[in-house]
Each structure stands twice: as C-alpha cells, then as structure tokens.
Amino acid sequence: MDRDCDERLAEKLLTEQLAWYRLQRHDFMNHWQVVMGYLQLKQADKALAYLRGITDSERAEQRLGRIPEPYVAAVLLGLILRLRQEEIACEVELAEEPQGDTFWRAPRQPGYAESLYGYTTECLALGRSYLPACPSLEARVILTAAGKELEVSFELYRRETHGESRGEKIGEWLAGKKWRQNRPADL
C-alpha cells in the first residue's frame, strides 16, 4: 500500500473507531440502566433475557476481534457498526482458513485496505437502499480464504416476520456483493 494512502486510511479508521467507541460506551450505559431497572423491579428473568439479546447482537464484533490484520478488522467493524446504526442486524462468519496467522501475515496488494473500505461503503449503501420500505433487514458478512485470495461476501436478507432462525436461512434473499483480493503474485 502506498504510504500516503496508508496513513490517510489509518487516520480515517482511527477517527471512526473513536466515534464508535463513544457510541458503544453510551449504549453500554443505557443497557446497564435497563438491567438495573429490571433488577430493582425484581424482574430478574427480564434482565437475563435482555442481557442474552445484547450478547447475540455483539457476537459479530467478537468474531471480528479474532482477525489479526488491523485494517481488515477495523474496516469490517466499521461496517457492522454502521449497519447497526441503520438498525440492520448483522452476523459475521469466519471460515476456518483465514483465522490462521500464516494467512494474515502474508502481504496484500497495494491499496487493498482502501478497496475493502470502498466495498463496505457500497454494502452499507445497498442496505440503506432497502430502508425504510423493508425495515426488518439482516446482513451476513462472510470471510473466506481461497488459496492466495481473501474474499468478503455481503448478503442482505429480509428477516422472517414470524421469527428468526439463526444458523438456517434467515429470510428472503434481497441482494449481495463480493470483494476479493489476491496476495501479490511474487510472494
């Protein structure tokens, strides 16, 4: 990656990460107040159900935390947090292969992080294009490694109105996008 582009993207991602941190801190305090309210009303079952709901929504962030490459992790974290702001639920799936350190240590082609950032911006725009006409949206972000390629797929569904079915088809397929980046050929 060209040094100036790298520095500009790093600055942009740092600024975004700080904004997300402030938003998450605010959300955390709100969640804490809700749980305390249920406990004060002696409704521990509601507090526990509420906490389980929070845990489910944070699962995507936990998965991204396992990615050792900081640009990929930061760009994809920005995507899921921007989707959450639009009230689009998001799941992240990591194939077994890209979790290994060997895969992540290999250099990428110049501009790959900016390309990935542009891709996530397009994914967000795609999700927004279905709002507000289709309010119950869910997205899946899937990372896979195929040989020397890192591939990110974005899938958008309309959630079933009669309930969610995690691990299975989550609803009516709406749209999708793929991003793929090869490692440099000489490596």
Backbone as JSON, one array per atom type, in Angstrom:
{
  "sequence": "MDRDCDERLAEKLLTEQLAWYRLQRHDFMNHWQVVMGYLQLKQADKALAYLRGITDSERAEQRLGRIPEPYVAAVLLGLILRLRQEEIACEVELAEEPQGDTFWRAPRQPGYAESLYGYTTECLALGRSYLPACPSLEARVILTAAGKELEVSFELYRRETHGESRGEKIGEWLAGKKWRQNRPADL",
  "N": [[0.84, -1.17, 0.0], [0.54, 2.21, -0.79], [2.33, 4.68, 0.99], [1.22, 7.25, 1.74], [-1.52, 6.87, 1.2], [-1.98, 4.78, 2.96], [-1.51, 6.04, 5.44], [-3.53, 8.01, 5.39], [-5.85, 6.41, 5.34], [-5.48, 5.02, 7.76], [-5.7, 7.13, 9.59], [-8.36, 7.92, 9.09], [-9.73, 5.54, 9.82], [-9.0, 5.38, 12.53], [-10.25, 7.7, 13.54], [-12.92, 7.02, 13.03], [-13.11, 4.69, 14.64], [-12.82, 5.78, 17.21], [-15.15, 7.32, 17.34], [-17.03, 5.24, 17.19], [-16.41, 3.92, 19.56], [-17.22, 5.83, 21.49], [-19.98, 5.87, 20.97], [-20.64, 3.19, 21.53], [-19.99, 3.08, 24.24], [-21.91, 4.81, 25.28], [-24.22, 3.34, 24.57], [-23.73, 1.05, 26.12], [-23.96, 2.06, 28.72], [-26.67, 2.74, 28.69], [-27.8, 0.17, 28.37], [-26.98, -0.96, 30.78], [-28.47, 0.58, 32.6], [-31.07, -0.28, 31.94], [-30.96, -3.01, 32.69], [-30.43, -2.72, 35.44], [-32.8, -1.47, 36.19], [-34.72, -3.51, 35.7], [-33.82, -5.35, 37.62], [-34.19, -3.91, 39.99], [-36.92, -3.84, 39.99], [-37.39, -6.38, 40.62], [-37.41, -8.27, 38.56], [-35.82, -10.43, 37.46], [-35.8, -12.37, 35.46], [-36.51, -10.97, 33.14], [-34.36, -9.21, 33.01], [-32.28, -11.02, 32.52], [-33.08, -12.08, 30.04], [-32.9, -9.77, 28.51], [-30.13, -9.26, 28.67], [-29.2, -11.53, 27.3], [-30.12, -10.96, 24.73], [-28.53, -8.73, 24.13], [-26.02, -9.94, 24.11], [-26.25, -11.64, 21.88], [-26.39, -9.71, 19.83], [-23.84, -8.67, 19.92], [-22.17, -10.59, 19.01], [-21.1, -10.57, 16.38], [-19.13, -8.58, 16.5], [-17.37, -9.79, 18.29], [-16.4, -11.92, 16.78], [-15.02, -10.57, 14.75], [-12.98, -9.53, 16.25], [-11.16, -11.56, 16.36], [-9.61, -11.43, 14.13], [-6.39, -11.0, 13.05], [-5.31, -9.01, 11.41], [-5.1, -5.63, 11.32], [-6.26, -3.6, 9.6], [-8.25, -4.94, 8.09], [-9.88, -5.91, 10.17], [-10.67, -3.45, 11.39], [-11.99, -2.09, 9.29], [-14.12, -3.84, 8.69], [-15.38, -3.95, 11.18], [-16.25, -1.31, 11.34], [-18.17, -1.43, 9.3], [-20.15, -3.23, 10.37], [-20.96, -1.8, 12.62], [-21.96, 0.54, 11.48], [-24.09, -0.57, 10.06], [-25.6, -1.45, 12.21], [-26.35, 1.02, 13.3], [-28.18, 1.76, 11.4], [-30.12, 0.06, 12.02], [-29.95, -2.5, 10.99], [-29.57, -5.78, 11.39], [-26.66, -7.81, 11.9], [-24.61, -10.55, 11.04], [-21.5, -12.23, 11.39], [-19.38, -14.39, 9.69], [-16.6, -16.45, 9.9], [-14.53, -18.27, 7.9], [-12.71, -21.28, 8.49], [-10.09, -21.28, 7.44], [-9.03, -18.51, 7.05], [-8.42, -17.76, 9.64], [-5.96, -18.5, 10.54], [-2.63, -17.53, 11.48], [-0.62, -17.57, 9.53], [-1.86, -17.06, 7.08], [-2.74, -14.4, 7.48], [-0.38, -12.99, 7.89], [0.79, -12.76, 5.44], [1.69, -10.47, 2.88], [-0.47, -8.03, 1.33], [-1.92, -6.86, -1.76], [-1.06, -3.59, -3.05], [-3.11, -0.96, -1.88], [-5.21, -2.55, -0.97], [-6.61, -2.28, 1.48], [-7.93, 0.18, 1.28], [-9.52, -0.44, -0.89], [-11.14, -2.44, 0.25], [-12.4, -0.87, 2.17], [-13.88, 0.86, 0.52], [-15.57, -1.05, -0.63], [-17.08, -1.83, 1.64], [-18.44, 0.52, 2.1], [-20.08, 0.58, -0.15], [-21.62, -1.68, 0.43], [-23.02, -0.83, 2.71], [-24.52, 1.23, 1.56], [-26.08, -0.29, -0.15], [-27.61, -1.75, 1.71], [-28.97, 0.41, 2.93], [-30.5, 1.22, 0.77], [-32.73, -0.36, 0.79], [-34.19, 0.52, 2.89], [-36.68, 2.85, 4.07], [-38.57, 1.03, 3.31], [-38.32, -1.68, 3.7], [-38.11, -2.71, 6.64], [-37.13, -4.81, 8.32], [-34.3, -5.94, 8.17], [-31.5, -8.11, 7.67], [-28.06, -8.7, 7.66], [-25.33, -10.61, 6.4], [-21.92, -11.1, 6.81], [-19.31, -12.63, 5.31], [-16.2, -14.09, 5.62], [-13.69, -15.56, 3.73], [-10.98, -17.69, 2.75], [-9.34, -18.48, -0.13], [-6.96, -20.23, -1.44], [-4.64, -17.96, -2.41], [-6.26, -15.84, -2.02], [-8.25, -13.43, -0.32], [-11.54, -13.25, 0.51], [-14.51, -11.41, 0.82], [-17.85, -11.6, 1.49], [-20.99, -10.08, 1.21], [-24.19, -10.38, 2.28], [-27.63, -9.76, 2.0], [-30.7, -9.9, 3.61], [-34.26, -10.08, 3.97], [-35.67, -10.27, 7.02], [-37.48, -13.01, 8.39], [-40.82, -12.51, 9.33], [-42.12, -13.97, 11.23], [-40.31, -14.78, 13.08], [-36.83, -15.29, 13.97], [-34.35, -17.45, 12.58], [-31.64, -18.49, 13.43], [-28.62, -19.74, 12.07], [-29.83, -21.07, 10.06], [-31.57, -20.53, 6.95], [-32.19, -17.13, 6.91], [-34.2, -15.58, 6.0], [-35.92, -13.87, 3.35], [-33.98, -13.63, 0.47], [-32.31, -10.74, -0.62], [-30.16, -9.16, -1.74], [-26.65, -9.05, -2.75], [-23.04, -8.74, -2.45], [-19.64, -9.09, -3.49], [-16.2, -9.09, -2.52], [-12.87, -9.4, -3.45], [-9.47, -10.12, -2.95], [-6.26, -10.65, -4.09], [-3.11, -11.97, -2.98], [0.07, -10.48, -3.58], [1.55, -11.62, -6.62], [4.23, -12.39, -6.68], [4.9, -13.41, -4.21]],
  "CA": [[0.0, 0.0, 0.0], [1.28, 3.47, -0.83], [2.45, 5.2, 2.37], [0.26, 8.33, 1.98], [-2.86, 6.27, 1.27], [-1.99, 4.01, 4.19], [-1.64, 6.97, 6.55], [-4.87, 8.63, 5.34], [-6.84, 5.42, 5.76], [-5.28, 4.78, 9.19], [-6.29, 8.27, 10.31], [-9.82, 7.83, 8.93], [-10.19, 4.42, 10.63], [-8.85, 5.74, 13.94], [-11.32, 8.65, 13.84], [-14.17, 6.25, 13.08], [-13.09, 3.81, 15.8], [-13.09, 6.59, 18.4], [-16.58, 7.64, 17.32], [-17.77, 4.03, 17.55], [-16.18, 3.68, 20.98], [-18.11, 6.73, 22.25], [-21.35, 5.39, 20.79], [-20.79, 1.94, 22.27], [-19.98, 3.4, 25.67], [-23.24, 5.35, 25.55], [-25.15, 2.21, 24.52], [-23.47, 0.19, 27.27], [-24.56, 2.69, 29.9], [-28.12, 2.58, 28.56], [-28.11, -1.23, 28.67], [-26.77, -1.13, 32.22], [-29.63, 1.18, 33.27], [-32.23, -1.16, 31.73], [-30.78, -4.2, 33.53], [-30.61, -2.3, 36.83], [-34.24, -1.23, 36.37], [-35.39, -4.81, 35.85], [-33.44, -5.95, 38.89], [-34.86, -3.16, 41.06], [-38.33, -4.25, 39.96], [-37.37, -7.82, 40.93], [-37.75, -9.0, 37.33], [-34.53, -10.98, 37.03], [-35.97, -13.1, 34.21], [-36.47, -9.98, 32.06], [-32.99, -8.72, 32.93], [-31.5, -12.06, 31.88], [-33.47, -12.11, 28.62], [-32.34, -8.56, 27.89], [-28.69, -9.49, 28.54], [-29.0, -12.51, 26.22], [-30.31, -10.23, 23.47], [-27.33, -7.91, 23.91], [-24.94, -10.86, 23.78], [-26.44, -12.05, 20.48], [-26.07, -8.62, 18.91], [-22.41, -8.38, 19.99], [-21.42, -11.75, 18.5], [-20.36, -10.2, 15.17], [-17.93, -7.86, 16.93], [-16.46, -10.76, 18.9], [-15.75, -12.68, 15.7], [-14.05, -9.69, 14.08], [-11.85, -9.37, 17.15], [-10.2, -12.66, 16.15], [-8.83, -11.19, 12.91], [-5.17, -10.33, 13.48], [-4.91, -7.95, 10.49], [-5.84, -4.49, 11.85], [-7.08, -2.88, 8.62], [-9.43, -5.75, 7.78], [-10.75, -5.9, 11.35], [-11.24, -2.11, 11.6], [-12.93, -1.77, 8.21], [-15.33, -4.65, 8.84], [-16.06, -3.49, 12.39], [-16.97, -0.1, 10.95], [-19.37, -1.82, 8.55], [-21.23, -3.78, 11.21], [-21.48, -0.75, 13.5], [-22.8, 1.43, 10.65], [-25.33, -1.31, 9.82], [-26.37, -1.43, 13.46], [-26.95, 2.35, 13.4], [-29.32, 1.76, 10.48], [-31.0, -0.99, 12.54], [-29.82, -3.7, 10.17], [-28.84, -6.79, 12.16], [-25.54, -8.33, 11.12], [-23.86, -11.7, 11.51], [-20.2, -12.38, 10.74], [-18.91, -15.77, 9.64], [-15.21, -16.6, 9.5], [-14.15, -19.62, 7.5], [-11.58, -21.74, 9.31], [-8.79, -20.99, 6.85], [-8.4, -17.21, 7.26], [-8.11, -17.47, 11.03], [-4.56, -18.84, 10.82], [-1.68, -16.42, 11.4], [0.15, -17.63, 8.28], [-2.63, -16.37, 6.04], [-2.82, -12.97, 7.76], [0.95, -12.38, 7.82], [1.18, -12.56, 4.04], [1.37, -9.12, 2.41], [-1.58, -7.86, 0.39], [-1.61, -5.96, -2.87], [-1.2, -2.18, -2.71], [-4.46, -0.42, -1.94], [-6.26, -3.5, -0.62], [-7.43, -1.8, 2.59], [-8.82, 1.21, 0.73], [-10.5, -1.15, -1.71], [-12.09, -3.06, 1.17], [-13.19, 0.22, 2.76], [-14.84, 1.25, -0.51], [-16.55, -2.14, -0.72], [-18.01, -1.78, 2.78], [-19.29, 1.69, 1.87], [-21.09, 0.13, -1.11], [-22.52, -2.61, 1.13], [-23.9, -0.02, 3.54], [-25.46, 1.91, 0.65], [-27.03, -1.31, -0.6], [-28.55, -1.96, 2.81], [-29.81, 1.61, 3.07], [-31.41, 1.34, -0.37], [-33.96, -1.11, 1.09], [-34.87, 1.18, 4.01], [-37.47, 2.23, 5.13], [-39.59, 0.14, 2.74], [-38.1, -3.04, 4.21], [-37.46, -2.42, 7.92], [-36.56, -5.97, 9.02], [-33.18, -6.43, 7.37], [-30.36, -8.75, 8.33], [-26.92, -8.87, 6.76], [-24.28, -11.56, 6.75], [-20.6, -10.82, 6.26], [-18.62, -13.92, 5.34], [-14.8, -14.02, 5.21], [-13.13, -16.85, 3.35], [-9.67, -17.69, 2.1], [-9.25, -19.49, -1.19], [-5.6, -20.13, -1.96], [-3.99, -16.69, -2.06], [-7.28, -14.78, -2.02], [-9.14, -13.11, 0.78], [-12.82, -12.88, -0.07], [-15.53, -10.96, 1.75], [-19.17, -11.58, 0.87], [-22.03, -9.36, 1.94], [-25.51, -10.89, 1.89], [-28.69, -9.0, 2.63], [-31.96, -10.63, 3.67], [-35.41, -9.56, 4.72], [-35.91, -11.25, 8.08], [-38.81, -13.59, 8.5], [-41.6, -11.77, 10.33], [-42.59, -14.88, 12.27], [-39.21, -15.14, 13.98], [-35.51, -15.52, 13.38], [-33.9, -18.83, 12.61], [-30.18, -18.43, 13.32], [-28.0, -20.97, 11.61], [-30.56, -21.53, 8.89], [-31.93, -19.4, 6.1], [-32.72, -16.12, 7.81], [-35.32, -14.86, 5.41], [-35.94, -13.7, 1.9], [-32.75, -13.07, -0.1], [-32.53, -9.48, -1.31], [-29.04, -8.72, -2.57], [-25.33, -9.42, -2.25], [-21.84, -8.18, -3.1], [-18.41, -9.79, -3.11], [-14.92, -8.4, -2.66], [-11.8, -10.4, -3.46], [-8.14, -9.52, -3.1], [-5.15, -11.61, -4.16], [-1.79, -11.57, -2.5], [0.94, -10.23, -4.74], [1.93, -12.87, -7.3], [5.63, -12.78, -6.46], [5.13, -13.9, -2.84]],
  "C": [[0.88, 1.23, 0.0], [1.21, 4.13, 0.54], [1.44, 6.31, 2.68], [-1.16, 7.79, 2.1], [-3.03, 5.51, 2.57], [-2.22, 4.92, 5.39], [-3.02, 7.64, 6.58], [-5.94, 7.66, 5.81], [-6.71, 5.12, 7.25], [-5.9, 5.89, 10.02], [-7.81, 8.22, 10.26], [-10.39, 6.71, 9.82], [-10.08, 4.72, 12.11], [-9.96, 6.7, 14.37], [-12.66, 7.93, 13.97], [-14.22, 5.37, 14.33], [-13.37, 4.58, 17.09], [-14.57, 6.99, 18.48], [-17.41, 6.42, 17.72], [-17.61, 3.72, 19.02], [-17.11, 4.55, 21.83], [-19.56, 6.27, 22.16], [-21.58, 4.11, 21.58], [-20.8, 2.17, 23.77], [-21.34, 3.93, 26.09], [-24.27, 4.22, 25.57], [-24.99, 1.3, 25.72], [-24.12, 0.77, 28.53], [-26.09, 2.59, 29.86], [-28.55, 1.15, 28.89], [-28.01, -1.5, 30.18], [-27.97, -0.58, 33.0], [-30.87, 0.3, 33.12], [-32.14, -2.38, 32.64], [-30.99, -3.84, 34.99], [-32.1, -2.05, 37.13], [-35.01, -2.53, 36.55], [-35.07, -5.45, 37.2], [-34.09, -5.23, 40.07], [-36.34, -3.5, 41.13], [-38.51, -5.74, 40.26], [-37.85, -8.66, 39.75], [-36.46, -9.53, 36.71], [-34.65, -11.73, 35.71], [-35.93, -12.14, 33.0], [-35.06, -9.41, 31.89], [-32.11, -9.73, 32.21], [-31.82, -12.15, 30.39], [-32.89, -10.91, 27.88], [-30.83, -8.74, 27.66], [-28.38, -10.5, 27.43], [-29.16, -11.85, 24.85], [-29.1, -9.37, 23.13], [-26.18, -8.81, 23.46], [-25.05, -11.32, 22.33], [-26.03, -10.95, 19.52], [-24.58, -8.29, 18.89], [-21.55, -9.5, 19.4], [-20.58, -11.4, 17.27], [-19.06, -9.47, 15.54], [-16.9, -8.81, 17.54], [-15.71, -11.54, 17.82], [-14.7, -11.82, 14.99], [-12.82, -9.46, 14.94], [-10.8, -10.45, 17.01], [-9.34, -12.46, 14.91], [-7.57, -10.42, 13.3], [-4.71, -9.18, 12.57], [-5.72, -6.7, 10.81], [-6.71, -3.75, 10.84], [-8.36, -3.65, 8.31], [-10.4, -5.71, 8.96], [-11.42, -4.54, 11.53], [-12.27, -1.76, 10.54], [-14.22, -2.55, 8.39], [-16.1, -4.29, 10.12], [-16.85, -2.22, 12.1], [-18.24, -0.42, 10.19], [-20.47, -2.31, 9.47], [-21.8, -2.73, 12.16], [-22.35, 0.25, 12.72], [-24.12, 0.74, 10.31], [-26.22, -1.27, 11.06], [-27.05, -0.07, 13.66], [-28.19, 2.46, 12.52], [-30.37, 0.73, 10.89], [-31.09, -2.19, 11.6], [-28.97, -4.68, 10.98], [-27.74, -7.38, 11.28], [-24.89, -9.52, 11.82], [-22.55, -11.75, 10.74], [-19.8, -13.85, 10.82], [-17.47, -15.77, 9.16], [-14.98, -18.05, 9.11], [-12.93, -20.02, 8.33], [-10.24, -21.27, 8.76], [-8.25, -19.6, 7.19], [-8.06, -16.9, 8.71], [-6.65, -17.74, 11.37], [-3.64, -17.64, 10.62], [-0.91, -16.4, 10.09], [-0.57, -16.86, 7.18], [-2.59, -14.86, 6.25], [-1.47, -12.27, 7.68], [1.39, -12.09, 6.39], [0.79, -11.15, 3.58], [0.23, -9.12, 1.4], [-1.12, -6.93, -0.73], [-1.78, -4.51, -2.41], [-2.66, -1.73, -2.84], [-5.56, -1.36, -1.48], [-7.17, -2.97, 0.48], [-8.39, -0.71, 2.13], [-9.9, 0.58, -0.13], [-11.57, -1.8, -0.84], [-12.98, -2.01, 1.82], [-14.26, 0.7, 1.77], [-15.95, 0.22, -0.68], [-17.57, -2.06, 0.41], [-18.94, -0.56, 2.67], [-20.41, 1.35, 0.89], [-22.1, -0.81, -0.45], [-23.51, -1.84, 2.0], [-24.94, 0.69, 2.67], [-26.5, 0.93, 0.13], [-28.07, -1.59, 0.48], [-29.5, -0.8, 2.98], [-30.83, 1.73, 1.95], [-32.72, 0.59, -0.14], [-34.75, -0.49, 2.25], [-35.61, 2.4, 3.5], [-38.51, 1.25, 4.61], [-39.51, -1.28, 3.3], [-37.37, -2.93, 5.55], [-36.78, -3.59, 8.62], [-35.45, -6.6, 8.2], [-32.14, -7.11, 8.25], [-29.3, -8.97, 7.28], [-26.01, -9.96, 7.31], [-23.01, -11.11, 6.06], [-19.8, -12.1, 6.43], [-17.2, -13.73, 4.81], [-14.32, -15.41, 4.88], [-11.76, -16.64, 2.72], [-9.68, -18.82, 1.08], [-7.87, -19.34, -1.81], [-4.95, -18.85, -1.48], [-4.98, -15.56, -1.92], [-7.97, -14.65, -0.67], [-10.44, -12.65, 0.13], [-13.78, -12.49, 1.05], [-16.84, -10.92, 0.97], [-20.14, -10.88, 1.8], [-23.37, -9.86, 1.41], [-26.57, -10.14, 2.68], [-30.01, -9.76, 2.5], [-33.03, -9.78, 4.33], [-35.72, -10.64, 5.75], [-37.33, -11.76, 8.04], [-39.58, -12.86, 9.6], [-42.08, -12.67, 11.46], [-41.45, -15.39, 13.16], [-37.92, -15.38, 13.24], [-35.16, -16.99, 13.48], [-32.39, -18.86, 12.4], [-29.63, -19.79, 12.91], [-28.68, -21.55, 10.39], [-30.81, -20.32, 8.01], [-32.63, -18.37, 6.96], [-33.87, -15.34, 7.23], [-35.19, -14.77, 3.91], [-34.66, -13.0, 1.42], [-33.09, -11.79, -0.84], [-31.38, -9.14, -2.25], [-27.72, -9.19, -1.97], [-24.23, -8.78, -3.05], [-20.65, -9.01, -2.64], [-17.22, -8.9, -3.34], [-13.85, -9.48, -2.58], [-10.47, -9.69, -3.69], [-7.11, -10.63, -3.1], [-3.94, -11.07, -3.43], [-0.96, -11.27, -3.73], [1.48, -11.55, -5.31], [3.34, -13.32, -6.98], [5.91, -13.29, -5.04], [4.77, -15.35, -2.69]]
}
